[in-house]
Amino acid sequence: TGHTLTVESKARGYDLTVINIPKTIDNDIVMTDHCPGYGSAARFVALATMGAGRDAESMRTAAPITIIEVMGRDAGWLAASAIL
């Protein structure tokens, strides 16, 4: 997107500076420790997992099975954050 804006602005004679800031909750951008967006998503997944576990504990008379699905196409960082 940033490259497209730069090319189009130059074609129209408009001086535009574009800075790309990648964000992804998958935490899969190379050469970064934590991607913008990952921290808040990881916190949400960890708290949701903790809450689901407490819900399951409260239903001791039933056989509680909880399946939690999180995003992460090729990276398991978000799923791993569920155990925090």
FIVEX-984910 format. One record per atom (N, C-alpha, C, O): residue number from 1; residue in three letters; atom name; x, y, z. Coordinates in steps of 0.1 Angstrom, whole numbers, always signed. Layout:
! FIVEX-984910
[rec NUM Ala CA [X Y Z]] ...
***
This chain:
! FIVEX-984910
[rec 1 Thr N [+8 -12 +0]] [rec 1 Thr CA [+0 +0 +0]] [rec 1 Thr C [+9 +13 +0]] [rec 1 Thr O [+6 +22 -7]] [rec 2 Gly N [+19 +13 +8]] [rec 2 Gly CA [+28 +24 +9]] [rec 2 Gly C [+35 +27 -4]] [rec 2 Gly O [+36 +38 -9]] [rec 3 His N [+40 +16 -11]] [rec 3 His CA [+46 +17 -23]] [rec 3 His C [+37 +23 -34]] [rec 3 His O [+41 +31 -42]] [rec 4 Thr N [+25 +18 -34]] [rec 4 Thr CA [+15 +22 -44]] [rec 4 Thr C [+12 +37 -42]] [rec 4 Thr O [+11 +45 -52]] [rec 5 Leu N [+11 +42 -30]] [rec 5 Leu CA [+9 +56 -27]] [rec 5 Leu C [+21 +64 -32]] [rec 5 Leu O [+19 +75 -38]] [rec 6 Thr N [+33 +59 -30]] [rec 6 Thr CA [+45 +67 -34]] [rec 6 Thr C [+45 +68 -49]] [rec 6 Thr O [+48 +79 -54]] [rec 7 Val N [+43 +57 -56]] [rec 7 Val CA [+44 +57 -71]] [rec 7 Val C [+33 +66 -76]] [rec 7 Val O [+36 +74 -86]] [rec 8 Glu N [+21 +65 -71]] [rec 8 Glu CA [+10 +73 -76]] [rec 8 Glu C [+12 +88 -74]] [rec 8 Glu O [+9 +96 -82]] [rec 9 Ser N [+17 +91 -62]] [rec 9 Ser CA [+19 +106 -59]] [rec 9 Ser C [+30 +111 -68]] [rec 9 Ser O [+29 +123 -72]] [rec 10 Lys N [+41 +104 -70]] [rec 10 Lys CA [+52 +108 -79]] [rec 10 Lys C [+47 +110 -93]] [rec 10 Lys O [+51 +119 -100]] [rec 11 Ala N [+38 +101 -98]] [rec 11 Ala CA [+32 +102 -111]] [rec 11 Ala C [+24 +115 -113]] [rec 11 Ala O [+23 +120 -124]] [rec 12 Arg N [+18 +119 -102]] [rec 12 Arg CA [+10 +131 -102]] [rec 12 Arg C [+17 +144 -98]] [rec 12 Arg O [+12 +155 -98]] [rec 13 Gly N [+30 +142 -96]] [rec 13 Gly CA [+39 +154 -93]] [rec 13 Gly C [+37 +159 -78]] [rec 13 Gly O [+40 +171 -76]] [rec 14 Tyr N [+32 +151 -70]] [rec 14 Tyr CA [+29 +154 -56]] [rec 14 Tyr C [+40 +149 -47]] [rec 14 Tyr O [+43 +137 -48]] [rec 15 Asp N [+47 +157 -39]] [rec 15 Asp CA [+57 +152 -30]] [rec 15 Asp C [+51 +147 -18]] [rec 15 Asp O [+45 +154 -9]] [rec 16 Leu N [+52 +133 -16]] [rec 16 Leu CA [+46 +127 -5]] [rec 16 Leu C [+56 +117 +1]] [rec 16 Leu O [+62 +109 -6]] [rec 17 Thr N [+57 +118 +14]] [rec 17 Thr CA [+66 +108 +22]] [rec 17 Thr C [+57 +98 +28]] [rec 17 Thr O [+48 +101 +36]] [rec 18 Val N [+60 +85 +26]] [rec 18 Val CA [+52 +75 +31]] [rec 18 Val C [+60 +66 +40]] [rec 18 Val O [+71 +62 +36]] [rec 19 Ile N [+56 +63 +52]] [rec 19 Ile CA [+62 +54 +61]] [rec 19 Ile C [+53 +43 +64]] [rec 19 Ile O [+42 +44 +69]] [rec 20 Asn N [+58 +31 +61]] [rec 20 Asn CA [+50 +18 +64]] [rec 20 Asn C [+53 +13 +78]] [rec 20 Asn O [+65 +12 +82]] [rec 21 Ile N [+43 +10 +86]] [rec 21 Ile CA [+45 +4 +99]] [rec 21 Ile C [+36 -9 +98]] [rec 21 Ile O [+24 -8 +99]] [rec 22 Pro N [+43 -20 +97]] [rec 22 Pro CA [+36 -33 +96]] [rec 22 Pro C [+29 -36 +109]] [rec 22 Pro O [+35 -34 +120]] [rec 23 Lys N [+18 -42 +109]] [rec 23 Lys CA [+12 -47 +121]] [rec 23 Lys C [+5 -61 +118]] [rec 23 Lys O [+0 -63 +107]] [rec 24 Thr N [+7 -70 +127]] [rec 24 Thr CA [+1 -83 +125]] [rec 24 Thr C [-1 -89 +139]] [rec 24 Thr O [+8 -88 +147]] [rec 25 Ile N [-12 -96 +141]] [rec 25 Ile CA [-13 -103 +154]] [rec 25 Ile C [-6 -116 +154]] [rec 25 Ile O [-5 -123 +165]] [rec 26 Asp N [-2 -121 +142]] [rec 26 Asp CA [+5 -134 +141]] [rec 26 Asp C [+19 -133 +147]] [rec 26 Asp O [+25 -144 +149]] [rec 27 Asn N [+25 -122 +148]] [rec 27 Asn CA [+39 -120 +153]] [rec 27 Asn C [+48 -127 +144]] [rec 27 Asn O [+58 -134 +148]] [rec 28 Asp N [+46 -126 +130]] [rec 28 Asp CA [+54 -133 +121]] [rec 28 Asp C [+62 -124 +111]] [rec 28 Asp O [+65 -128 +100]] [rec 29 Ile N [+65 -112 +115]] [rec 29 Ile CA [+74 -103 +107]] [rec 29 Ile C [+88 -106 +111]] [rec 29 Ile O [+92 -105 +122]] [rec 30 Val N [+97 -109 +101]] [rec 30 Val CA [+111 -112 +103]] [rec 30 Val C [+118 -100 +109]] [rec 30 Val O [+115 -89 +106]] [rec 31 Met N [+128 -103 +117]] [rec 31 Met CA [+137 -94 +124]] [rec 31 Met C [+130 -84 +134]] [rec 31 Met O [+134 -73 +136]] [rec 32 Thr N [+119 -89 +139]] [rec 32 Thr CA [+113 -81 +150]] [rec 32 Thr C [+111 -91 +162]] [rec 32 Thr O [+109 -103 +160]] [rec 33 Asp N [+111 -86 +174]] [rec 33 Asp CA [+109 -94 +186]] [rec 33 Asp C [+94 -96 +188]] [rec 33 Asp O [+89 -107 +189]] [rec 34 His N [+86 -85 +187]] [rec 34 His CA [+72 -85 +189]] [rec 34 His C [+66 -75 +178]] [rec 34 His O [+70 -64 +178]] [rec 35 Cys N [+57 -80 +170]] [rec 35 Cys CA [+50 -71 +160]] [rec 35 Cys C [+40 -63 +167]] [rec 35 Cys O [+33 -67 +176]] [rec 36 Pro N [+38 -50 +162]] [rec 36 Pro CA [+27 -42 +167]] [rec 36 Pro C [+14 -49 +165]] [rec 36 Pro O [+11 -54 +154]] [rec 37 Gly N [+6 -50 +175]] [rec 37 Gly CA [-7 -57 +174]] [rec 37 Gly C [-7 -70 +181]] [rec 37 Gly O [-17 -75 +186]] [rec 38 Tyr N [+5 -77 +182]] [rec 38 Tyr CA [+6 -90 +188]] [rec 38 Tyr C [+4 -89 +203]] [rec 38 Tyr O [-3 -98 +209]] [rec 39 Gly N [+9 -79 +210]] [rec 39 Gly CA [+8 -79 +225]] [rec 39 Gly C [-6 -78 +230]] [rec 39 Gly O [-10 -86 +239]] [rec 40 Ser N [-14 -70 +224]] [rec 40 Ser CA [-28 -69 +228]] [rec 40 Ser C [-36 -81 +225]] [rec 40 Ser O [-45 -86 +232]] [rec 41 Ala N [-33 -87 +213]] [rec 41 Ala CA [-40 -99 +209]] [rec 41 Ala C [-36 -111 +218]] [rec 41 Ala O [-44 -119 +222]] [rec 42 Ala N [-23 -112 +221]] [rec 42 Ala CA [-18 -122 +230]] [rec 42 Ala C [-24 -121 +244]] [rec 42 Ala O [-28 -131 +250]] [rec 43 Arg N [-26 -109 +249]] [rec 43 Arg CA [-32 -107 +262]] [rec 43 Arg C [-46 -111 +262]] [rec 43 Arg O [-51 -118 +271]] [rec 44 Phe N [-54 -108 +251]] [rec 44 Phe CA [-68 -111 +250]] [rec 44 Phe C [-69 -127 +250]] [rec 44 Phe O [-78 -132 +257]] [rec 45 Val N [-61 -133 +242]] [rec 45 Val CA [-62 -148 +241]] [rec 45 Val C [-58 -155 +255]] [rec 45 Val O [-65 -164 +259]] [rec 46 Ala N [-48 -149 +262]] [rec 46 Ala CA [-45 -155 +275]] [rec 46 Ala C [-56 -153 +285]] [rec 46 Ala O [-59 -162 +292]] [rec 47 Leu N [-62 -141 +285]] [rec 47 Leu CA [-73 -139 +294]] [rec 47 Leu C [-86 -147 +291]] [rec 47 Leu O [-93 -152 +299]] [rec 48 Ala N [-88 -148 +278]] [rec 48 Ala CA [-100 -156 +273]] [rec 48 Ala C [-98 -171 +277]] [rec 48 Ala O [-108 -178 +281]] [rec 49 Thr N [-86 -176 +275]] [rec 49 Thr CA [-83 -190 +278]] [rec 49 Thr C [-85 -192 +293]] [rec 49 Thr O [-90 -202 +298]] [rec 50 Met N [-80 -183 +301]] [rec 50 Met CA [-81 -184 +316]] [rec 50 Met C [-96 -184 +320]] [rec 50 Met O [-100 -192 +328]] [rec 51 Gly N [-103 -175 +314]] [rec 51 Gly CA [-118 -175 +317]] [rec 51 Gly C [-125 -187 +313]] [rec 51 Gly O [-134 -192 +320]] [rec 52 Ala N [-121 -193 +301]] [rec 52 Ala CA [-128 -205 +297]] [rec 52 Ala C [-124 -217 +306]] [rec 52 Ala O [-132 -226 +309]] [rec 53 Gly N [-112 -217 +311]] [rec 53 Gly CA [-107 -227 +321]] [rec 53 Gly C [-115 -226 +334]] [rec 53 Gly O [-119 -236 +339]] [rec 54 Arg N [-118 -214 +338]] [rec 54 Arg CA [-125 -212 +351]] [rec 54 Arg C [-140 -216 +348]] [rec 54 Arg O [-146 -222 +357]] [rec 55 Asp N [-145 -213 +337]] [rec 55 Asp CA [-159 -218 +334]] [rec 55 Asp C [-160 -233 +334]] [rec 55 Asp O [-169 -239 +339]] [rec 56 Ala N [-149 -240 +328]] [rec 56 Ala CA [-149 -254 +327]] [rec 56 Ala C [-148 -260 +342]] [rec 56 Ala O [-154 -270 +345]] [rec 57 Glu N [-140 -254 +350]] [rec 57 Glu CA [-139 -258 +364]] [rec 57 Glu C [-152 -257 +372]] [rec 57 Glu O [-154 -266 +380]] [rec 58 Ser N [-160 -248 +369]] [rec 58 Ser CA [-172 -246 +376]] [rec 58 Ser C [-183 -256 +372]] [rec 58 Ser O [-193 -257 +379]] [rec 59 Met N [-181 -263 +362]] [rec 59 Met CA [-191 -274 +357]] [rec 59 Met C [-185 -288 +360]] [rec 59 Met O [-184 -296 +351]] [rec 60 Arg N [-182 -290 +372]] [rec 60 Arg CA [-176 -303 +376]] [rec 60 Arg C [-185 -315 +374]] [rec 60 Arg O [-180 -326 +372]] [rec 61 Thr N [-198 -313 +374]] [rec 61 Thr CA [-207 -324 +372]] [rec 61 Thr C [-208 -329 +357]] [rec 61 Thr O [-211 -340 +354]] [rec 62 Ala N [-205 -320 +348]] [rec 62 Ala CA [-204 -323 +334]] [rec 62 Ala C [-190 -326 +330]] [rec 62 Ala O [-181 -323 +338]] [rec 63 Ala N [-188 -332 +319]] [rec 63 Ala CA [-175 -335 +314]] [rec 63 Ala C [-171 -323 +304]] [rec 63 Ala O [-174 -323 +293]] [rec 64 Pro N [-165 -312 +310]] [rec 64 Pro CA [-163 -300 +302]] [rec 64 Pro C [-152 -302 +292]] [rec 64 Pro O [-141 -307 +295]] [rec 65 Ile N [-156 -299 +280]] [rec 65 Ile CA [-146 -299 +269]] [rec 65 Ile C [-147 -285 +263]] [rec 65 Ile O [-158 -280 +259]] [rec 66 Thr N [-136 -278 +262]] [rec 66 Thr CA [-135 -265 +256]] [rec 66 Thr C [-125 -265 +245]] [rec 66 Thr O [-114 -268 +246]] [rec 67 Ile N [-130 -260 +233]] [rec 67 Ile CA [-121 -258 +222]] [rec 67 Ile C [-120 -244 +219]] [rec 67 Ile O [-130 -237 +217]] [rec 68 Ile N [-108 -239 +219]] [rec 68 Ile CA [-105 -225 +216]] [rec 68 Ile C [-97 -224 +203]] [rec 68 Ile O [-86 -230 +202]] [rec 69 Glu N [-102 -217 +193]] [rec 69 Glu CA [-95 -215 +181]] [rec 69 Glu C [-90 -200 +180]] [rec 69 Glu O [-98 -191 +182]] [rec 70 Val N [-78 -199 +176]] [rec 70 Val CA [-72 -186 +175]] [rec 70 Val C [-66 -184 +161]] [rec 70 Val O [-63 -194 +154]] [rec 71 Met N [-64 -172 +157]] [rec 71 Met CA [-58 -169 +144]] [rec 71 Met C [-43 -172 +144]] [rec 71 Met O [-37 -174 +154]] [rec 72 Gly N [-38 -174 +132]] [rec 72 Gly CA [-24 -176 +130]] [rec 72 Gly C [-21 -186 +119]] [rec 72 Gly O [-19 -198 +121]] [rec 73 Arg N [-22 -181 +107]] [rec 73 Arg CA [-21 -190 +95]] [rec 73 Arg C [-9 -199 +95]] [rec 73 Arg O [-10 -211 +95]] [rec 74 Asp N [+3 -193 +96]] [rec 74 Asp CA [+15 -201 +95]] [rec 74 Asp C [+24 -199 +108]] [rec 74 Asp O [+35 -204 +108]] [rec 75 Ala N [+19 -193 +118]] [rec 75 Ala CA [+26 -190 +130]] [rec 75 Ala C [+18 -194 +142]] [rec 75 Ala O [+6 -191 +142]] [rec 76 Gly N [+24 -200 +152]] [rec 76 Gly CA [+16 -204 +163]] [rec 76 Gly C [+19 -196 +176]] [rec 76 Gly O [+16 -200 +187]] [rec 77 Trp N [+24 -183 +174]] [rec 77 Trp CA [+27 -175 +185]] [rec 77 Trp C [+15 -171 +193]] [rec 77 Trp O [+15 -170 +205]] [rec 78 Leu N [+4 -168 +186]] [rec 78 Leu CA [-8 -164 +193]] [rec 78 Leu C [-14 -176 +201]] [rec 78 Leu O [-19 -174 +212]] [rec 79 Ala N [-14 -187 +195]] [rec 79 Ala CA [-19 -199 +202]] [rec 79 Ala C [-10 -202 +214]] [rec 79 Ala O [-15 -206 +224]] [rec 80 Ala N [+3 -200 +212]] [rec 80 Ala CA [+12 -202 +224]] [rec 80 Ala C [+10 -192 +235]] [rec 80 Ala O [+12 -196 +247]] [rec 81 Ser N [+5 -181 +232]] [rec 81 Ser CA [+2 -171 +242]] [rec 81 Ser C [-9 -175 +251]] [rec 81 Ser O [-11 -169 +262]] [rec 82 Ala N [-17 -185 +247]] [rec 82 Ala CA [-28 -189 +255]] [rec 82 Ala C [-24 -196 +268]] [rec 82 Ala O [-32 -196 +278]] [rec 83 Ile N [-11 -200 +269]] [rec 83 Ile CA [-7 -206 +281]] [rec 83 Ile C [+0 -197 +291]] [rec 83 Ile O [+5 -201 +301]] [rec 84 Leu N [+0 -184 +287]] [rec 84 Leu CA [+7 -174 +296]] [rec 84 Leu C [+0 -172 +309]] [rec 84 Leu O [+4 -164 +318]] 
***
